[in-house]
Structures are given as C-alpha cells and as structure tokens.
Amino acid sequence: MNMQNLLKLISALVAFKTVYLNNQEFNNCFDYIKFFFSKSDLYIKEYEFNGSKSLIVSNSESKNLDVIFCGHIDVVPAQDTLFYVKQDGDILRGRGVSDMKGQVAVMMQLMLECFAISDTDPGSKNVKKTNNINKKVALFLTSDEERGGFDGVNRLLNDLNYSAKVAIVPDGGFNFSLVEQAKGVLQIKITQKGKGAHSSELYLGENAILKLLDMYKKIISIYVLPKNSLDYKTSANLSKIEGGDSLNRVPDSASIFLDIRYTPDQNMNDILHAIKNIEKEIDVEILAHGNAFKIDKNNEFIRNFLSISGDILRRDIDIINCNTASDGRFFTQKNIPCIIMNPIGGGIHSDEEFVYLNSLILLKNIYKKYLEKV
C-alpha cells in the first residue's frame, strides 16, 4: 500500500464532518466510500435503521462470513480546523485520525489490495481482480458507534443475521495491545423527591438536590473512583444535575444523571439493585445500556492473531483491559471472537487527537498476513 495513497484517503475521510445529526455529511462520506469501491467487483450493500446508515463491502454475497472487519465513520464534535489532517513527520493530527477514520482507511485499502487492486486512483476503470485469499470477508462501516451502535452493528448482526468466524474491530487499546476486556456502559437518570418550602424557611422543606448529592457520595463509596487507567474497576460519573425552579425555593424534585462503566464480572441488574438499596424512594430510569466485552485469549483465532502480529512487530503483544466501550461487544454477544487492537495514537475526543502513519501501515500488514494464514 502506497503511503501517500493512504494519507490521501485518510485526509478525504477526515474532511467529512460526520457528527451526529449532520446527515448530509454522512451521506457525502458514504458516497465517497462507494465511489472508492465502485470499479471493483466487490459487493456493496447499504442499510439504514432509524436514520443511521451502514455500508457493507464484501467479496461474497453470503451473510455467513469468515472474517468481518468493522469500523465507524462518525466522530465527536470539533472545531472546523480539526477536520483537516495536519502532518508532522510520521504523525497525523485531526478529528477521527485515531477514532477511527485512520483505521477505516486501512481496512478500505485492505479490501482493494486483497480482492480488487487498482493501479490508478480509486474509481478508475483500470482494475485487476486478484482474489488469492480463499475466504469470505466483509467490511462493516457504520455511523452510530459514538451513540452506542444500536442501529449499526447491532442491527446488522441481530436483525439482518450477518455472522462470521471472527471479527476485527480496531477501536480500543493503544500501541498494538490486544484488548481482553472492555467495560460495559449503563447510563441512568435518578430522580429524588423532596419537600418544597420558601428559602427563608429551610426547616420546613427537604432539599431534593442535597438528598441526591448525599446519595451520590454513598454510590461512589461502593464504586470507588479509579486512580488511573490500570485501576480497573466499576466507576460512576455524575454527568449532569437537574433540579430547582426558583432561587428562593427549596427544590422539591431533582435528578442526577450517572454514566456507569462496569467491569465484565458485574452486570446491569446487580448495579441497579445496589443503587436502589441505598435509597428506596427514588425513581431510576435506564437511558442507555451496553454489555461489557470479554474474549477468550486462548481461542484459536485470537492465538493466531497474536502470533502473526507478534512476528510482524517483532515483540510480544501486551494483553490489556480497556476502560472504553466499542461495537466489539455486539460480536461477543453473538459468540463471535472479536479482535480489538489499535495502532499507535491517542488523544481521542480531544483537540490533540493523533496517529502515527507508519503504525497504520503495520496494522494493514498484520491484517493481510492474518487473512493469508488463518
């Protein structure tokens, strides 16, 4: 893969401001991707659920695949200047270069290299078929991962019944580490009633906001705040507070919003039970939920990937726990082994997001060797 072609592709993808509700930019980005593959003889299918589009590029019309590569084109909001790739030697900076348009570009190039190679620009007529890999392979590209993935990968697997022997989702970890575990997500709204009164007569009221803050202190006594990324435990972030309607009135109702990230040894029901045991007279509303992720590192597909990536990188591969969630969980819920490994980069969701271009080349080399050997 020519490094300049990869850089050109990443720059094109980053330029699309694929932020939630920016529907035209999503359409434009998917149109660009379809054009990229338009002169190959790969199969392209497009789906849409609740306004969220997904694209599947495959060398087979079958839904029972050997390998699924999976990425998302949606990104979190950023100032306009971040939608242009800035290159500083081997380092690329910009919104989505690490999460995860850099990896999407790698997987797009991989599909062309392995199954339909063009000697000129994408979309040209000069395409040569080279299907030397005897496997059914697909690339999933979705547009809702940053909002939970429920209308993307979830629908493709559970409603459309796509399946595979193994999935590869380069959306977690760092520096070519393999993610063994990733936390689940539970986002809830807790509402507490109080008793209204005039601010000059506090003794006649019960401040619902203060009652909830006391409750939160008890919650984090159970789910103690992690000290660092290696302190792998369930955490509860107080993300938002609502309450009160006047400065001269004791609030008679209030709500807190918690973003709970839980380890694979726990589950949603246990956490809800623990919270409701702290205070009986509360209302708990589940806003979003995503299961935790865990793989069997002794699975043959995982072992083979570790061996191949170790050979190419010339080192042992670290196996880590990850604090973030990804679409990988939808695959493991279907008992599909899922490989999560990121290139060298960081600063995701920040103005300092970056990735090393050469590490993307290495990632592609790992994938290509894996397809050839497994």
N, C-alpha and C positions, 0 to 999 in steps of 0.2 A: 504494500500500500504506500503510495507516494505521500510523504508527509505534508506537502503543500496542498494536495487534494483534500487531505483530512482537515487541515486548517481552514481551507475554503468552505468545506461542508459545515464545520462547527460554527464558523462565523455567520454563515447563512441561517442556521437554525437559531442561534442566539438572537439574531436581529428581529425575529418574530416575538412580539410582546405577548406571549401566551400565558397571560394572567387571568384568573377566574373572571368570567363574565365578558371578557374581551373576545367575543365569539368570532369576529371577522379575522382576527389574528390566528386563532386556532384553525379556521378554515384555510387561510393562506398557507399556514405551515404544513397542514396535511396535503394541500395541493402541491406544494413544493416536493414533499416526500414522494407522492405518487408520480410526479414528473421524473424524479430521480430514478425510479424503477420502471418508467413507462416503456422503454425499449428493450427491457429484459423480458424473458419468458417466465418470470416469477408470477405467482398468483397473488392478486391484491384484492382484499375484501375490506369493506368499510361497514362499521356498525355504529349505532347511536342509541343510547339509553338516557332518558331524562336530560337531553341536551348535551350529554358528554359523548364525544366521538372516540372511536377506537379504530385502528388500522391494523390489519394482519397481512404481512408479506410472507409468502411461503413457497417452497419448491414442490409442494404437494397440495392437492385439494382435500386430503384426508384431515379429519379432526383428531385422529389418533396419531400423535407425532412422536418422534424420538426425542427431539430437543426443542424447547421453547426458549428463545431469548426474549427478554421483556424490559421495556423502558417506558418512561413517560416524558411528554413534551411540555407539560405545564410547569410553571415556575411561580415563585412567590413575587409579590410586587417589588419594584425597584425604580430608582430614578432613571430617566431616559438614557443617560450616559452609560449605564451598565449594560445596555442592550447592544453594545458594540464591543467586540473582542479586542482586548489590548494585549499585545505580545511583548514580553520582556525576556528575550532569550528563549529558554525552553518553557517558560511559564506563560500560561494564558489566563487572563482575568476577564470576568464578565458574569452577568446573571445566567446561571444554568450551566456554566462550563464544567462544574463538578456535580451538580444536581439538576438534571443529569444529561444535558444535551451533548456533552463530550462523549459519554458512553453510548448514547443513541447514535451518534455519527459513526463510532467504531462498529456498532452492530449493523448499521446500514451498509457500510463498506464491506463488512464481512460477508453479508449475503451476496453482494455482487462478486466478490473475489471467489467465493466457494461455488457459486451456482450460475453466475452470468457476468462475465468480465467484459467491460468495455475499454477499448484503447483510447477513447476520447472522452469528452465531457459527458456527465450523466444526461440521459435523454437523447443522445445521438442515435443514429441508425447502425453504427458500427459496433455491433455486439456479438460476442463469441460465446457460445454455450460451452461450459467446461464442467459439467456435473460429475466430478470424480468422487464425491463423498456420497456413499450409498446410505443416506439417512434422510428421514423426513424432518425438515427443520422449518420453524416459523419464527418470525419476529413480531411480537405484540408491541404496539405503540399506543399508549392511552393518554388521556387528557385530564384525569381527575385524581391522580395519586396524592397531590398535596391536600386534597379534601377527603381522603380516606380510601379511594379506589373502589368504592362500592358499585359504581356504574361503569367501571372499566374492566379490570382483570376479574373481579368478582363475577360480573355478568358473562364474560367470555367463557369462564370455567363452569359456572353453575347453571346458567341459562342456555348457553349455546353448546355446552358439553365438549369443549376442547380439552384435550389431555395430552400428557407426554410422559416419557420415562424419566426425564429430568428437566428442570427449569434453571435458567441462569438469569439472575436479576442483579446487575451491578449497581446497587443503590443502598450501600451501607458499609460501615467499617472504613478502614483507611490503609494506605500503603500496602496493598495486596494481602491484607489479613483476610482470613475466612471467617465469616460470621456464623457462630454456632447457635447463639441465642439472641433474640431481639425482643424487646418489651412489647406487651400489649398496651392498648390505649383505651381508657374509659373516661369520657368527658360527661360530667353531670352538673345539674343545677340543684342546689339545696335551698329550699325556702323555709323560713322560720317565722312564725307569728309572734308578735309582741303585744303590747298594750299601749295605745296612743294616749298622749297627755300633752299639756302645754309645757314648753321648755322651762318655764319658771316653776313648774310643779313636777319635777322629775320623780319624786317619791310616789306619784300616782300612776306612773307608767312603767312599762318594761321595754327597754330599747332592743328591738329585734336585731339591729346591726351588731350591737355588743354581744348579744347572745350567740350569734353566728361566729363572731371572732373568737369567743371562748371555745366554741365547738371546734374551730379550725386548729386551735392550739392542741386540743386533745387528739385530733386526727393526725397531726404531724408528730405527736408523741408515739403513735403506733407506726406510722410510716415516716421514719426519721429522714430528714433531708440528706441526700448523698453528699459526701465531702468532695468527690471528684469522679471522673469517668470510670475509674476502676472500682469504686464503691457501688457494686451492682445490687441495687435493692429497689423495692417499690417506692415511688415518690408521688406526692400530691402537691401540685402547684395551684395556689389561689390566683386565678387568672383575672377575675372580674368580680365586682361587688355592685349590687343594685339595692337601693333602699332609701326611704325617706322621700317626702314630697314637699317639705317646707322647713326652713331654718328654725322656726320657732315651735316645732312639734317633735315629740318623741316618736320615732318611727315604729309603726305597729306591724310592719312586714318588711322583710329583707331577703335577699337571695345572694348566695355566693356561687361562683362557677369554678369547678375544680377540673384540672387536667391531670388525670392519674395515669402514670406509666408503671405497669406491673410486670414482674418477672414471670417466666413460664411456669414456675412452681405454684403460682396463685391463679385465681380465676375471678371473673366479674362478680359472681354471686357471693363469694367469700368476702370480697371487699365491701360490697353493698351491705352485707349483714353486719360487718364490723362497724360501719359508719352509723347504721340505724340503731345499733346497740348503745352508741354514745348518747344519742338523744332520740327519744321515741316520737316526740311531737314535731316532726319535720316532714316535709314532702320532698322526695328525691325523684328527679326526672333525668332519665338517661338521654343525653343529647347525641352521643356517638360512641361506638364501641368497635374495637378491632382486636382480634385474638393475638396472643403472644406467638412467637416464632421459635421453633427449635428443630434442629436437624440431628440425624444420627451420623456422626462423623465417621463411623465405620461402614456406612453404606458404600457399595462398590462404586457408584457414580461419584460420590464425594471423594473416596480414596484415590480414584484415578485422576480426578481433577487436581487434588493436592500434589500428586506425583508429577503430573505434567507441568503445573505452574511452578513447582519447586525446581524442576530441571531447567526451565526457561529463565527463571530468576536467579538460579544458582544459589539457592538458600532454602532453609526450612521455612515453611509457611506458618505464621502465627495464627492460632485459633482464638477468637475473641468473643466476648459478649458485647452487644450493641444496645445503646440506650434508645435509639430511634426506631420507628416502625417503617415498614415498607410493604409493597404489594406482594413480597415473597410469602407472607403469611397465608394468602389465598391458595398458593400451591401446596404448602404443607398441610393445610386443612383437607386437601384432596389426596393426601398421602403421596404427593409428588415431591421427590427430593429437590431441594432448592439451593443453588449455589449463589451466595452473595459475597462478592469481592470487588472492592473499588480500586481504581488506580491511585496514584499519589496526588492528593489535592486536599482542599479544605475550605473553611470559611463559608460553608453553605448557609444560605439565607442571610448572608451579611454582604456589606459593600466590598468586602475583601475576598470574595469567592475566587478560587484559583484552581488550576490543574496543571500538571506537567505534561506537555505534549508527548514527550518520549514515553511516558508511562502508559499513555493511551495506545501507542504502537505496541508496547509489550503486552497489553491486555488483549489486543487483537491477535497477536501471535499465539498467546495461550489458548484463545478460543479456537483458532484454526487448527492447532495441533490436537486439541481435545476432540474436535469433530472428526479428525482423521483417525484417531487412535481408539476412541471409545466405541 
